[in-house]
């Protein structure tokens, strides 16, 4: 799972998306920027591996949780646009990763004084292990 998160984060950064963090990092919220995103995982399901003489292929299904944090004065339209332009297209373009949007929710986070957009994306991918 950590490898998948790292690949998604790297691809987002290569496409110019800034302030993308793993759910497992220790960066304080005040240091993350006005707009920032946190990547994490929900359900994870490894399926039966397929083995050849040189490799093992492991089909994996999981839920990527992507939460975008924005200032409270951001409109929902701006937040949806930011998500679509910066995240949805990039995640869909990652080679070897099949995805579909499972849910999308916008809500205020009163503790952080931020507006949040939480997307859950169903991912299907193949992990390859070379023998």
C-alpha positions, 0 to 999 in steps of 0.5 A: 500500500505504501508503494501505491501511495508513493507512486500516486504522490510522485505522479501528482507532484510531477504534474505540478500538484503541490502540498500532497501528504501521506496520511502517515506523515508527521508534518504539522497542519500549519506547515501544509499550506492554504490548500493541501491534500492528504492521501490514505487507504481504506479497504485493502484486498489482495487476490490470488497471486499468479506466478510465472518462472520469473515473476509473481503478479498480485492483483490488489483492490483498495480504496484510496481516500483523498482529502483536500483541505481548503480555506473556509471561504472557498466555494464548493465549486472552486473546491470541486474544480481544484479536485477535478483539475489537480487530482481526478485526471492525474489519478486516472492517467497513472499507468497500471492503475484502474480507478473509479470514483466511489464517493465524494463529500464536501464538509467543513472541518471546524477543528482545522477551520477548513473546508474539506472535500473527501473523495474515495476512489476504488483502485485496482492494480497489479503488484509485480514481484521479480523472483 
